[in-house]
Structure formats: C-alpha cells, structure tokens
Amino acid sequence: MIAAVPEERGRGWRVLVLFGVIGFIALCAIAMSIVLGWNIGVQATVIGLAAAILPVPVLVACFLWLDRYEPEPAKLLAVAFTWGAFVATLASYGVNTGAAHLFANAGLPDSLVAVLVAPFIEETMKALGPALILVLYRREFSGITDGIVYCGLSAVGFAMVENILYLGGHGYAAGREEYGPAVGAQMLILTFIVRIFLTGFAHPLFTSMTGIGLGIAARSADRWVRICAPLAGLLVAMMLHGTWNLVPTLAASTGEGLILLYGYIALMVPVFFGVLGLTIWLRGWEGRLTERALPVYVQAGWLSPPEVAALGSLARRHSARQWARRVAGPQGVKAMRGFQFAATRLALLRDGLHRGLDSRPADRARAERDEQRLLAEMSTYRQAFVGRDPQVPPAVWDGERYRVMFPDGVQRDLPAPEDPVVPIPVVLAPPVPYYGPRMPYR
C-alpha cells in the first residue's frame, strides 16, 4: 500500500493539471469567439462557422482511422483538438496582428507576416498541446502514430477556426459589403473550394512533422533524442509552412498565377503522399509489434499461438471479432475488442521495457503492475468467447503444445503449427503465478 501512494499522488496531480488546461481552453474559446465577432461580425462568424465545420468530421475520422489498433482516450483527443482550435488560434492571432503593425510601421509589406512570423508561432502553438499530453500522459503516447493523431487533431481544430475568419470574413462578409449578399455567397463558395478542397489538409500535414518528432521521443530512452526529435520535427513543420505561405506571396507579387500550381505540385503533393504512405505503414507497426513482443507470453502459458496470430493485422482482428460474434453474440464482440486493445497495450509495454523507457525503479514497478493488470483483463475478456465454438474440439494450450481431446475420447498432445489457425483461441492451462516484464524478446 505504501508504494501506491506516490502513484496516486501523481495521478491526482495530472488530473488537476488536466482540469486547469480544460479551463484555460474554455477561456481562450470565449476570447476567440469575441475576437471573431468583433472583427467580421456575428452573422459572418455564424456563416463561416457553419462552412468551416463541414470538413472537420471527415478529417477527424481520418485520424481516428489511423488509431484503430490502440485508440487513445477520448478526453485527450478532445483536449488536442480544442487546444488547436482556441489556444493556438488566439495566441497566433495576437502575435500575427502585432507583427503586422510592426511591419507596417517599418514600411514592410504585410504579406511578409505570413512567411516570417505565422509559421513559427502557429506551428509552435499547435504543438504545445500534444507536447503537454506527452509530458502528463506518456503511457497514452505510444509512438509516431499517436504523435501524428494528436498533432493532426490539434491542427484540424486550428484550421477550423482559421477557416471561420477566411470563409466568413474574407469570403462572405467582404463580398456582401462590396456587392451584396449574392456575391458574398459566391465568394464564400470560391473560398471554400480553395481553403477546403485544395488546401484543407495543409495544417494537419505541416503539424504532423512535429507529431513524428514527438512520437520518436515517446519511444526513446535517450535523453537527447527526447529533446532533439520534437525540435527537429517542429523545425521541419515551420519550414514547410513557411515555404507554402511563400508560394502565394510570390504569385501575388509577380502576378504569375502558375506559381501557385507549380508550388502545389512540387511541395504539397509529394509531401502529402509521403506522409500518407508513412502513416499507413506505421498503422500496421502496432500489429506487427504484437507478433514480436507477445510470443514470450505464449511460452509462459498466458496466451495461445492462435491469439497472437489473430492480432497481427486489422484483417485478422476483424475476423476474430466476427468469430466472437458467431460463438458469443454481441458480448463476444465487445470482449474480443477489449482483448485486442489490451493485447496491443501489453505489446507496447514490453516494447517500452525492451527500449529502456522504464529505467527508474518506480517506473519498472509500475510497469510490472500494468503488465499484471493487462494480463488479468485479457483473461477476463477471454472468458466471454473461449470454449464456446461447437466446431472446435476441446483443447488446452500449456505453453509448449496443445492437449486435444479427440472424438475417441483420448487426449493427445500436438505441437503448434508454424502458421497458427486464426482467430480461434483455446483454453489455457493455468499459467505461472507471475511472469515479469524483464524477459527480452526478439
């Protein structure tokens, strides 16, 4: 009981900080609403909000799709999104506006703010929310995929509020004041096509570079990597953002509209497809990780070969849930999904131990407690569907071989095949009382 006190205190401290962050975000949301209403008017703000919200569900769904192996807590995803939407936008608006006044007093064109100031303040502020999540909830930050998800959602929130200003202010309000509501609606549609259809992924794309850096830091035990990787990712995000903002600036100053097309094809398209390919590859990393990290639990009798094989890809996991539905109904599907998530977290835990992420005695003790908790959860989930398939003969896995009851009433021992049958699990023999996380895997 004494060892649990520091952990409880740490959890309580994190909860207090989280509530403080939520309160701060709420204040920034109020302030940003006032700023928008004051600058473009209430009607333009409402119209801009209605248009800016339209792409948000699609973009959010894309990032949640990447996070299917081990979904992050909804509260942290919401914090990342609202941080970008209100805190990052409010700070960026203040700095960009101040810089515009300074540039004007110095006789410099206002367009330079978009190139020299906006990329630095906007990327920094968008990244601070996910970085705070990494500091407070390191165990919920399991790698590059999580970094891309958290930073991507922060950028989606930022883009949504920024689009309110562009769609409602520079689009609808500007056209209405000049030529009337009909032209305002046309300007809104044109701005929507450019801001949403053509460049709607720009902010998430830039900030995903910082997410990659944060994800590398989350899976490294090296202190310098933890410091340098996020800074390097942030620097790349700033450079991409600044280069992209430079393209329309050059097009406007030279009158050559083709510069926009060339810049779009040369910069945005290859970077977009490069990051897309990386994220798809990374999405399968957690599935492949289970095949590398969990066989030690098979040897100890905690898992069976088919269970580990059924975790190796999203297709196999889907087949396992379909099988669980057939033998145990809706409760079986729910239990299988919980089993899969717990298994992924267990694989990430072992990978972290292998990398030396939990080097301090207190961290290692917590890792051991987490390991035992996850194994207990998986055993509980398993009870909902194991041994319920009438098409499978009674079989027990003891860590080395199957003990199968044949139709003639004789139990025979069979070795595990090289390619385990999936997704059908079998009953497990009682495992050893404790199987600590120190055993390495290959």
JOCOR-V662606 format. One record per backbone hydrogen bond with DSSP energy under -0.5 kcal/mol. NH is the residue of the N-H (numbers start at 1). CO is the residue of the C=O. E is the energy in kcal/mol with one decimal. If there is no record, write none. Layout:
NH_CO_E ; NH_CO_E
This chain:
5_1_-0.6 ; 5_2_-1.2 ; 6_2_-0.5 ; 7_3_-0.6 ; 8_4_-2.4 ; 9_5_-2.6 ; 10_6_-2.7 ; 11_7_-2.4 ; 12_8_-2.5 ; 13_9_-2.3 ; 14_10_-2.2 ; 15_11_-2.1 ; 16_12_-2.1 ; 17_13_-2.4 ; 18_14_-2.5 ; 19_15_-2.5 ; 20_16_-2.2 ; 21_17_-2.6 ; 22_18_-2.5 ; 23_19_-2.4 ; 24_20_-2.3 ; 25_21_-2.6 ; 26_22_-2.2 ; 27_23_-2.1 ; 28_24_-2.2 ; 29_25_-2.3 ; 30_26_-2.0 ; 31_27_-2.4 ; 32_28_-2.9 ; 33_29_-2.0 ; 34_30_-1.9 ; 35_31_-2.3 ; 36_32_-2.5 ; 37_33_-2.5 ; 38_34_-2.5 ; 39_35_-2.1 ; 40_36_-2.6 ; 41_36_-0.6 ; 41_37_-1.1 ; 45_41_-1.9 ; 46_42_-2.5 ; 47_43_-2.4 ; 48_44_-2.8 ; 49_45_-2.4 ; 50_46_-2.4 ; 51_47_-2.0 ; 52_48_-2.7 ; 53_49_-1.9 ; 54_50_-0.6 ; 54_51_-0.5 ; 56_53_-1.1 ; 57_53_-0.7 ; 59_55_-2.3 ; 60_56_-3.0 ; 61_57_-2.3 ; 62_58_-1.7 ; 63_59_-1.7 ; 64_60_-2.4 ; 65_61_-2.1 ; 66_62_-1.2 ; 67_63_-0.8 ; 67_64_-0.6 ; 68_65_-0.9 ; 77_73_-2.0 ; 78_74_-2.5 ; 79_75_-1.9 ; 80_76_-2.4 ; 81_77_-2.2 ; 82_78_-2.7 ; 83_79_-2.3 ; 84_80_-1.9 ; 85_81_-2.1 ; 86_82_-2.3 ; 87_82_-0.8 ; 87_83_-0.8 ; 88_83_-2.6 ; 89_84_-0.6 ; 90_86_-1.8 ; 91_87_-2.4 ; 92_88_-2.3 ; 93_89_-2.7 ; 94_90_-2.1 ; 95_91_-2.4 ; 96_92_-2.9 ; 97_93_-2.4 ; 98_94_-2.2 ; 99_95_-2.6 ; 100_96_-2.2 ; 101_97_-1.8 ; 102_98_-2.0 ; 103_99_-2.8 ; 104_100_-2.2 ; 105_101_-2.3 ; 106_102_-1.5 ; 107_104_-1.2 ; 108_103_-3.1 ; 112_109_-1.4 ; 113_110_-1.7 ; 114_111_-0.7 ; 115_111_-0.6 ; 115_112_-0.5 ; 116_112_-3.2 ; 117_113_-1.9 ; 118_113_-2.9 ; 120_117_-0.7 ; 121_117_-2.0 ; 122_118_-2.6 ; 123_119_-1.6 ; 124_120_-1.6 ; 125_121_-2.3 ; 126_122_-2.4 ; 127_123_-1.6 ; 128_124_-1.2 ; 129_125_-0.8 ; 130_126_-0.7 ; 131_127_-2.3 ; 132_128_-2.3 ; 133_129_-1.9 ; 134_130_-2.2 ; 135_131_-2.0 ; 136_132_-2.5 ; 137_133_-3.0 ; 140_137_-1.5 ; 141_138_-1.7 ; 142_140_-0.6 ; 147_143_-2.0 ; 148_144_-2.7 ; 149_145_-2.3 ; 150_146_-3.0 ; 151_147_-2.4 ; 152_148_-2.5 ; 153_149_-2.4 ; 154_150_-2.0 ; 155_151_-2.3 ; 156_152_-2.3 ; 157_153_-2.4 ; 158_154_-2.1 ; 159_155_-2.9 ; 160_156_-2.2 ; 161_157_-1.8 ; 162_158_-2.5 ; 163_159_-2.6 ; 164_160_-1.1 ; 165_161_-1.2 ; 166_162_-1.8 ; 167_163_-3.5 ; 168_163_-0.5 ; 168_164_-2.1 ; 169_164_-0.7 ; 169_165_-1.4 ; 170_165_-1.6 ; 171_166_-1.3 ; 172_167_-2.8 ; 173_168_-2.6 ; 174_169_-1.8 ; 175_171_-1.8 ; 176_172_-2.6 ; 177_173_-2.4 ; 178_174_-1.4 ; 179_175_-2.8 ; 180_175_-0.8 ; 180_176_-1.3 ; 184_180_-2.0 ; 185_181_-2.5 ; 186_182_-1.9 ; 187_183_-2.8 ; 188_184_-2.1 ; 189_185_-2.1 ; 190_186_-2.5 ; 191_187_-2.6 ; 192_188_-2.2 ; 193_189_-2.2 ; 194_190_-2.0 ; 195_191_-3.2 ; 196_192_-2.5 ; 197_192_-1.1 ; 198_193_-1.6 ; 199_194_-1.4 ; 200_196_-1.1 ; 202_199_-1.6 ; 205_201_-2.2 ; 206_202_-2.7 ; 207_203_-2.5 ; 208_204_-1.5 ; 209_205_-0.5 ; 209_206_-1.4 ; 210_206_-0.6 ; 211_207_-1.8 ; 212_208_-2.2 ; 213_209_-1.7 ; 214_210_-2.6 ; 215_211_-2.5 ; 216_212_-2.3 ; 217_213_-2.1 ; 218_214_-2.1 ; 219_215_-1.0 ; 219_216_-0.6 ; 220_217_-1.2 ; 226_222_-2.1 ; 227_223_-1.3 ; 228_224_-3.4 ; 229_225_-2.3 ; 231_227_-1.1 ; 232_228_-3.0 ; 233_229_-2.5 ; 234_230_-2.6 ; 235_231_-2.4 ; 236_232_-2.3 ; 237_233_-2.3 ; 238_234_-2.5 ; 239_235_-2.4 ; 240_236_-2.7 ; 241_237_-2.6 ; 242_238_-3.0 ; 243_239_-2.5 ; 244_240_-2.4 ; 245_241_-2.4 ; 246_242_-1.6 ; 247_243_-1.1 ; 247_244_-0.5 ; 248_244_-0.9 ; 249_245_-1.1 ; 250_246_-2.6 ; 251_247_-2.3 ; 252_248_-2.5 ; 253_249_-2.2 ; 254_250_-2.2 ; 255_251_-1.6 ; 257_255_-0.9 ; 259_256_-1.4 ; 260_257_-1.2 ; 261_257_-0.8 ; 262_258_-2.9 ; 263_259_-2.8 ; 264_260_-2.3 ; 265_261_-2.4 ; 266_262_-2.9 ; 267_263_-2.3 ; 268_263_-0.9 ; 269_264_-2.2 ; 270_265_-0.6 ; 271_267_-1.6 ; 272_268_-2.6 ; 273_269_-2.4 ; 274_270_-2.2 ; 275_271_-2.6 ; 276_272_-2.5 ; 277_273_-2.3 ; 278_274_-2.1 ; 279_275_-2.7 ; 280_276_-2.2 ; 281_277_-2.1 ; 282_278_-2.7 ; 283_279_-2.0 ; 284_280_-1.0 ; 285_282_-1.0 ; 286_282_-0.8 ; 288_284_-2.4 ; 289_285_-2.3 ; 290_286_-1.4 ; 291_287_-1.0 ; 292_288_-1.0 ; 292_289_-0.6 ; 293_289_-2.9 ; 294_290_-1.9 ; 297_294_-1.7 ; 298_294_-1.0 ; 299_295_-2.1 ; 300_296_-1.2 ; 301_298_-1.0 ; 302_297_-2.4 ; 303_297_-1.4 ; 307_304_-0.6 ; 308_304_-1.7 ; 309_305_-2.6 ; 310_306_-2.1 ; 311_308_-1.4 ; 312_309_-1.2 ; 317_313_-2.1 ; 318_314_-2.4 ; 319_315_-2.2 ; 320_316_-2.3 ; 321_317_-2.1 ; 322_318_-2.3 ; 323_319_-2.5 ; 324_320_-2.5 ; 325_321_-2.2 ; 326_322_-1.9 ; 327_323_-2.1 ; 328_324_-2.3 ; 329_325_-1.8 ; 332_328_-0.8 ; 332_329_-0.6 ; 333_329_-1.6 ; 334_330_-2.3 ; 335_331_-2.4 ; 336_332_-2.7 ; 337_333_-2.4 ; 338_334_-2.1 ; 339_335_-2.5 ; 340_336_-2.4 ; 341_337_-2.3 ; 342_338_-2.5 ; 343_339_-2.2 ; 344_340_-2.1 ; 345_341_-2.2 ; 346_342_-2.2 ; 347_343_-2.3 ; 348_344_-2.3 ; 349_345_-2.2 ; 350_346_-2.3 ; 351_347_-2.4 ; 352_348_-2.4 ; 353_349_-2.1 ; 354_350_-2.5 ; 355_351_-1.9 ; 356_352_-0.7 ; 356_353_-0.7 ; 357_352_-2.9 ; 359_357_-0.8 ; 364_360_-2.6 ; 365_361_-2.4 ; 366_362_-2.0 ; 367_363_-2.4 ; 368_364_-2.2 ; 369_365_-2.0 ; 370_366_-2.7 ; 371_367_-2.5 ; 372_368_-2.2 ; 373_369_-2.3 ; 374_370_-2.7 ; 375_371_-2.4 ; 376_372_-2.1 ; 377_373_-2.5 ; 378_374_-2.5 ; 379_375_-2.1 ; 380_376_-2.0 ; 381_377_-2.8 ; 382_378_-2.3 ; 383_379_-1.0 ; 383_380_-0.5 ; 384_381_-1.7 ; 385_382_-1.6 ; 386_382_-2.7 ; 388_385_-1.2 ; 390_388_-0.8 ; 392_389_-1.5 ; 396_403_-1.6 ; 397_427_-2.3 ; 398_396_-0.5 ; 398_401_-1.9 ; 402_414_-3.5 ; 403_396_-2.8 ; 404_402_-0.7 ; 404_412_-2.9 ; 405_394_-2.9 ; 406_404_-0.8 ; 406_410_-2.3 ; 409_406_-2.4 ; 412_404_-2.8 ; 412_410_-0.5 ; 414_402_-2.9 ; 416_400_-0.6 ; 420_418_-0.7 ; 427_395_-1.3 ; 429_397_-2.5 ; 432_300_-1.0 ; 439_436_-0.7
